């Protein structure tokens, strides 16, 4: 089963005095259900934000023409290597819990020499952090933690040094107008906008399966059934193909199997798709969920071959996608809406209805060690056990590790 890669980054806008967005703070988020920072190691959170932005989503796609503020922990600031990101796009936020040491001062001095913009984050005018002010281009003042008297006193002092001031956690119009009168340059908080979650999801592709598809799709003696078999043995490829076919077929696609999807997609599209899969990169994947779905798929197919009322492909498809919700961490009903599967296949997956659903319930029962399920027509308990063993041997024989 393809490993799901989740990419979540919180993006909260930063405004100027004219209420125009001039930058975004980029925040680590673990999911879209809770729009708050997850408590993990600070170094890991900042590193994940950077790798998601630079390695996956793309800096321009996330920031556009704006700058991005990223939190830097003490651990990241003390790294000796030169930062890899563009200094014209990134503002380095020094977190409020850093310890002022000679090593930190040397690191900030080097970053300033390299031309990076430095901001002090969540600043509450702690005297211990005073030595850092000389490196700051921007100071982000946490106004909810600082009284009006301190705001007036320190804002004048810092403005006199040429430091830009950013009011953090502005939640009311009164707070905004007060900071505006004090000469604050930038503003951020729930009064303006909550962080927006930018997300991405994808299933990893199996390298061997993708390459096998590419080699076979360009074979002069191409066999569409063989292509269906290759795709059908990889849930990631199967799901991607079904999404494509559902999109080009429109509403009411009623796709009955992977082979049905392959025929609708057509050879020319398959060639282009396979080439793009290879060019875009392929990844290895863990096998635990994949093995489960493949055993289920083969078992359902073997039983379907014995019962003979529906196509073997439909049985295989039901087994293959029975683990899809676990892979995608999303409600199965939501996923199936996008795949355009046949009504009978959907009913089997969602409610274990009909003949397809009955077979699926059997294989799930076997996995749990149950013996009280009803047997398919004309099959004994020993025959069902033998078919399950055959399905396990089939999954093991693929050796896609």
C-alpha positions as CSV (number, residue, x, y, z in Angstrom):
1,X,0.0,0.0,0.0
2,X,1.4,3.4,-0.9
3,X,2.5,5.5,2.0
4,X,0.5,8.6,2.3
5,X,2.6,11.8,2.3
6,X,0.8,14.6,4.1
7,X,2.1,18.1,3.6
8,X,0.6,20.8,5.9
9,X,1.8,24.3,6.3
10,X,0.0,27.1,8.1
11,X,0.2,30.5,6.4
12,X,-0.9,33.6,8.3
13,X,-0.8,36.9,6.5
14,X,1.1,40.0,7.8
15,X,-0.4,43.4,6.9
16,X,1.0,46.9,6.6
17,X,-0.6,50.1,7.9
18,X,-2.8,50.2,4.8
19,X,-4.2,46.7,5.5
20,X,-2.3,45.3,2.5
21,X,-0.6,41.8,2.8
22,X,3.1,42.2,2.7
23,X,4.3,38.8,3.9
24,X,3.2,35.5,5.4
25,X,4.3,33.7,8.5
26,X,4.7,30.0,7.7
27,X,3.8,27.7,10.5
28,X,4.1,24.0,11.1
29,X,0.8,22.1,11.1
30,X,0.3,18.4,11.6
31,X,-3.2,18.2,10.2
32,X,-6.2,20.3,9.0
33,X,-8.5,19.4,11.8
34,X,-7.0,21.6,14.4
35,X,-5.7,24.9,13.2
36,X,-3.2,25.3,16.0
37,X,0.5,24.6,16.3
38,X,1.3,21.0,17.2
39,X,3.7,20.6,20.0
40,X,6.7,18.7,18.6
41,X,10.4,19.4,18.8
42,X,11.0,23.0,17.6
43,X,13.8,22.0,15.3
44,X,11.7,19.4,13.7
45,X,8.7,21.7,13.2
46,X,10.8,24.4,11.6
47,X,12.7,21.9,9.4
48,X,9.4,20.3,8.2
49,X,8.0,23.7,7.3
50,X,11.2,24.5,5.3
51,X,11.3,21.1,3.5
52,X,7.6,21.2,2.7
53,X,7.9,24.6,1.2
54,X,11.2,24.3,-0.6
55,X,11.1,20.6,-1.5
56,X,7.5,19.9,-2.2
57,X,5.0,22.8,-2.5
58,X,7.3,25.4,-4.1
59,X,8.2,28.8,-2.6
60,X,6.5,30.8,-5.3
61,X,3.3,28.8,-5.1
62,X,3.0,29.4,-1.4
63,X,4.3,32.9,-1.1
64,X,3.7,34.5,-4.5
65,X,5.6,37.8,-4.5
66,X,5.6,38.1,-0.7
67,X,8.2,37.2,1.9
68,X,7.9,34.3,4.3
69,X,8.6,34.5,8.0
70,X,9.9,31.2,9.4
71,X,10.6,30.4,13.1
72,X,14.2,29.5,13.8
73,X,15.0,27.7,17.0
74,X,18.3,28.0,18.8
75,X,19.4,24.7,17.4
76,X,18.8,25.8,13.8
77,X,20.5,29.1,14.4
78,X,23.6,27.5,15.6
79,X,24.1,25.3,12.6
80,X,27.4,26.1,10.9
81,X,26.3,25.7,7.3
82,X,25.0,28.5,5.2
83,X,21.2,28.6,4.9
84,X,20.1,27.2,1.5
85,X,17.0,29.3,1.0
86,X,16.9,32.7,-0.8
87,X,17.6,35.6,1.5
88,X,15.3,37.9,-0.5
89,X,12.3,35.7,0.2
90,X,12.8,34.5,3.8
91,X,12.7,36.4,7.1
92,X,14.4,34.5,9.9
93,X,12.4,34.7,13.1
94,X,14.5,34.3,16.3
95,X,12.3,32.6,18.9
96,X,11.9,34.2,22.3
97,X,13.2,31.2,24.2
98,X,16.8,31.4,22.8
99,X,19.7,31.8,25.1
100,X,22.0,34.7,24.4
101,X,25.4,33.2,24.1
102,X,28.6,34.1,22.2
103,X,27.7,31.3,19.7
104,X,24.3,32.8,19.0
105,X,25.7,36.3,18.6
106,X,28.3,35.0,16.1
107,X,25.5,33.1,14.2
108,X,23.3,36.2,13.9
109,X,26.3,38.3,12.9
110,X,27.0,35.9,10.0
111,X,23.4,35.9,8.9
112,X,23.4,39.7,8.9
113,X,26.6,39.7,6.8
114,X,24.9,37.3,4.3
115,X,22.1,39.8,3.9
116,X,19.3,38.0,5.7
117,X,16.4,39.9,7.3
118,X,16.1,39.0,11.0
119,X,13.0,39.4,13.2
120,X,12.7,38.8,16.9
121,X,9.6,36.8,17.6
122,X,7.1,37.1,20.5
123,X,9.1,39.9,22.0
124,X,8.1,41.0,25.5
125,X,11.0,43.3,26.3
126,X,12.9,40.8,28.4
127,X,16.2,42.5,29.4
128,X,18.1,39.2,28.8
129,X,17.3,39.5,25.1
130,X,18.4,43.1,24.8
131,X,21.7,42.2,23.1
132,X,19.8,40.8,20.2
133,X,18.1,44.0,19.3
134,X,21.1,45.3,17.4
135,X,20.6,42.4,14.9
136,X,16.9,43.0,14.4
137,X,15.4,44.5,11.3
138,X,11.9,43.7,12.7
139,X,10.7,43.1,16.2
140,X,7.4,41.3,16.6
141,X,5.8,42.5,19.8
142,X,3.3,40.1,21.5
143,X,0.9,42.9,22.5
144,X,-1.4,40.7,24.7
145,X,1.6,40.0,27.0
146,X,2.7,43.7,27.2
147,X,0.8,46.5,28.9
148,X,0.0,49.8,27.2
149,X,2.7,51.6,29.2
150,X,5.4,49.3,28.1
151,X,4.2,49.5,24.5
152,X,4.4,53.2,24.5
153,X,7.9,53.3,26.2
154,X,9.6,50.6,24.1
155,X,8.0,51.4,20.7
156,X,9.5,54.9,20.8
157,X,12.9,53.5,21.8
158,X,12.9,50.9,19.1
159,X,11.6,53.1,16.4
160,X,14.4,55.5,17.2
161,X,16.9,52.8,16.3
162,X,15.3,52.3,12.9
163,X,13.7,48.9,13.8
164,X,10.4,48.1,12.2
165,X,7.7,47.0,14.6
166,X,5.1,44.2,14.1
167,X,2.1,43.9,16.4
168,X,1.4,40.2,17.0
169,X,-1.9,38.7,18.2
170,X,-4.0,41.7,17.3
171,X,-7.6,40.5,18.1
172,X,-9.7,43.7,18.2
173,X,-10.0,46.9,16.2
174,X,-9.2,48.9,19.3
175,X,-5.8,47.0,19.6
176,X,-5.1,47.7,16.0
177,X,-5.9,51.4,16.2
178,X,-3.8,51.8,19.4
179,X,-0.7,50.2,17.8
180,X,-1.3,52.2,14.6
181,X,-1.1,55.4,16.7
182,X,2.2,54.2,18.3
183,X,3.7,53.9,14.9
184,X,3.7,50.1,14.4
185,X,4.6,49.2,10.8
186,X,3.1,45.7,10.5
187,X,0.2,43.8,12.0
188,X,-0.7,40.1,12.5
189,X,-3.5,38.4,14.3
190,X,-7.0,36.9,14.3
191,X,-8.5,40.4,13.9
192,X,-7.2,40.3,10.3
193,X,-7.1,36.6,9.5
194,X,-6.6,33.2,11.0
195,X,-3.8,31.0,9.6
196,X,-4.8,29.2,6.4
197,X,-3.8,25.6,6.0
198,X,-2.1,24.7,2.8
199,X,-2.1,21.0,2.3
200,X,-1.1,18.3,-0.1
201,X,-1.7,14.6,-0.2
202,X,-0.3,11.9,-2.4
203,X,0.3,8.2,-2.4
204,X,3.8,7.1,-3.0
205,X,4.4,5.1,-6.2
206,X,6.2,1.8,-6.2
207,X,9.3,2.1,-8.3
208,X,9.3,-1.4,-9.8
209,X,5.6,-1.2,-10.6
210,X,5.9,2.2,-12.3
211,X,8.8,1.1,-14.4
212,X,7.1,-2.2,-15.3
213,X,4.1,-0.1,-16.5
214,X,6.3,2.1,-18.5
215,X,8.1,-0.8,-20.2
216,X,4.9,-2.6,-21.1
217,X,2.9,0.4,-22.3
218,X,5.5,1.0,-25.0
219,X,5.8,-2.7,-26.0
220,X,4.8,-3.1,-29.7
221,X,2.8,-6.2,-28.7
222,X,1.1,-4.4,-25.8
223,X,-1.5,-6.4,-23.9
224,X,-4.2,-4.3,-22.3
225,X,-5.0,-7.0,-19.8
226,X,-1.4,-7.1,-18.7
227,X,-1.4,-3.4,-18.2
228,X,-4.5,-3.8,-16.1
229,X,-2.8,-6.5,-14.0
230,X,0.2,-4.2,-13.4
231,X,-1.9,-1.3,-12.4
232,X,-4.3,-3.4,-10.4
233,X,-1.5,-4.7,-8.2
234,X,-0.6,-1.2,-7.0
235,X,-3.3,0.7,-5.1
236,X,-1.5,4.0,-5.6
237,X,-1.5,3.7,-9.4
238,X,-5.0,2.3,-9.3
239,X,-6.4,5.2,-7.4
240,X,-4.7,7.8,-9.6
241,X,-6.0,6.1,-12.7
242,X,-9.5,5.9,-11.5
243,X,-9.4,9.6,-10.6
244,X,-8.2,10.5,-14.1
245,X,-10.8,8.3,-15.8
246,X,-13.6,9.7,-13.6
247,X,-12.6,13.2,-14.5
248,X,-12.6,12.6,-18.3
249,X,-15.8,10.5,-18.2
250,X,-17.8,12.9,-16.2
251,X,-20.7,12.2,-13.9
252,X,-22.1,8.7,-13.8
253,X,-18.9,7.0,-14.9
254,X,-19.8,3.7,-13.3
255,X,-16.4,2.1,-13.7
256,X,-16.6,-1.6,-12.9
257,X,-13.0,-2.5,-12.6
258,X,-9.4,-1.5,-13.2
259,X,-9.5,-3.1,-16.6
260,X,-12.6,-1.1,-17.5
261,X,-10.7,2.1,-16.5
262,X,-7.6,1.1,-18.6
263,X,-9.8,0.6,-21.7
264,X,-11.5,3.9,-21.2
265,X,-8.3,5.8,-20.6
266,X,-6.8,4.4,-23.8
267,X,-3.3,3.5,-24.8
268,X,-2.0,6.9,-25.8
269,X,-3.1,8.5,-22.5
270,X,-1.5,5.5,-20.7
271,X,1.8,6.2,-22.4
272,X,1.9,9.8,-21.5
273,X,0.7,9.1,-17.9
274,X,3.4,6.4,-17.4
275,X,6.1,8.7,-18.7
276,X,5.0,11.5,-16.4
277,X,5.0,9.2,-13.4
278,X,8.6,8.3,-14.0
279,X,9.7,11.9,-14.7
280,X,7.9,13.2,-11.6
281,X,9.8,10.7,-9.4
282,X,8.8,7.4,-7.8
283,X,9.2,6.3,-4.2
284,X,9.5,3.0,-2.4
285,X,6.7,2.2,0.1
286,X,6.0,0.1,3.2
287,X,4.2,-3.1,2.6
288,X,1.9,-3.8,5.6
289,X,-1.2,-2.1,4.3
290,X,-0.4,-3.0,0.7
291,X,-0.1,-6.7,1.6
292,X,-3.4,-6.7,3.3
293,X,-5.2,-5.0,0.4
294,X,-3.5,-7.3,-2.1
295,X,-4.4,-10.5,-0.2
296,X,-8.0,-9.2,0.0
297,X,-8.0,-8.4,-3.7
298,X,-6.7,-11.8,-4.7
299,X,-9.0,-13.7,-2.3
300,X,-12.1,-11.8,-3.6
301,X,-11.0,-12.5,-7.2
302,X,-10.5,-16.2,-6.5
303,X,-13.9,-16.5,-4.9
304,X,-15.5,-14.5,-7.7
305,X,-14.0,-16.9,-10.2
306,X,-15.6,-19.8,-8.3
307,X,-19.0,-18.1,-7.8
308,X,-19.0,-16.7,-11.4
309,X,-21.8,-14.2,-11.2
310,X,-19.8,-11.0,-11.7
311,X,-16.5,-10.2,-13.3
312,X,-13.3,-11.3,-11.5
313,X,-12.0,-7.7,-11.9
314,X,-14.9,-6.3,-9.9
315,X,-14.1,-8.7,-7.0
316,X,-10.4,-7.8,-7.2
317,X,-11.2,-4.1,-7.2
318,X,-13.4,-4.4,-4.1
319,X,-10.6,-6.1,-2.2
320,X,-7.9,-3.7,-3.4
321,X,-9.8,-0.6,-2.3
322,X,-11.1,-2.0,1.0
323,X,-8.1,-0.4,2.8
324,X,-8.1,2.9,1.0
325,X,-9.5,4.9,3.9
326,X,-6.7,3.6,6.1
327,X,-4.1,4.6,3.5
328,X,-5.6,8.1,2.8
329,X,-6.7,8.8,6.4
330,X,-10.0,10.0,4.9
331,X,-13.6,8.7,5.1
332,X,-14.1,6.1,2.4
333,X,-17.3,7.6,1.2
334,X,-15.5,10.9,0.5
335,X,-12.8,9.0,-1.5
336,X,-15.2,6.9,-3.5
337,X,-17.1,10.0,-4.7
338,X,-14.0,10.9,-6.7
339,X,-13.4,7.4,-8.2
340,X,-16.5,6.9,-10.3
341,X,-16.8,3.2,-9.4
342,X,-19.8,1.0,-10.2
343,X,-22.7,1.1,-7.8
344,X,-22.2,-2.5,-6.8
345,X,-18.6,-1.9,-6.0
346,X,-19.4,1.2,-4.0
347,X,-22.1,-0.6,-2.0
348,X,-19.8,-3.5,-1.2
349,X,-17.0,-1.1,0.0
350,X,-19.3,1.1,2.0
351,X,-21.8,-1.3,3.4
352,X,-20.6,-4.8,2.5
353,X,-23.8,-5.1,0.5
354,X,-24.5,-7.6,-2.3
355,X,-22.4,-10.5,-3.5
356,X,-19.2,-8.4,-3.6
357,X,-19.8,-7.2,-0.1
358,X,-20.4,-10.7,1.2
359,X,-17.1,-11.9,-0.1
360,X,-15.3,-8.8,1.4
361,X,-16.9,-9.5,4.8
362,X,-15.6,-13.1,4.6
363,X,-12.0,-12.0,4.1
364,X,-12.2,-9.4,6.8
365,X,-13.6,-12.1,9.1
366,X,-10.8,-14.5,8.3
367,X,-8.3,-11.7,9.2
368,X,-9.9,-11.4,12.6
369,X,-10.0,-15.2,13.1
370,X,-13.7,-15.5,12.9
371,X,-15.5,-18.6,11.8
372,X,-19.2,-17.6,12.0
373,X,-19.5,-15.9,8.6
374,X,-21.8,-17.3,5.9
375,X,-20.0,-19.2,3.1
376,X,-20.3,-18.3,-0.6
377,X,-22.5,-20.6,-2.7
378,X,-21.0,-24.0,-3.5
379,X,-17.8,-23.4,-1.3
380,X,-16.9,-25.2,1.9
381,X,-15.0,-23.8,4.8
382,X,-11.9,-25.8,3.8
383,X,-12.1,-24.4,0.2
384,X,-12.4,-20.9,1.5
385,X,-9.4,-21.4,3.7
386,X,-7.4,-22.8,0.8
387,X,-8.3,-19.8,-1.3
388,X,-7.1,-17.4,1.4
389,X,-3.8,-19.3,1.7
390,X,-3.5,-19.1,-2.1
391,X,-4.1,-15.3,-1.9
392,X,-1.4,-14.9,0.7
393,X,1.0,-16.9,-1.4
394,X,0.2,-14.7,-4.4
395,X,0.9,-11.5,-2.4
396,X,4.2,-12.9,-1.1
397,X,5.3,-14.0,-4.6
398,X,5.2,-10.4,-5.9
399,X,8.2,-9.4,-3.7
400,X,7.8,-5.7,-4.2
401,X,9.9,-4.8,-1.2
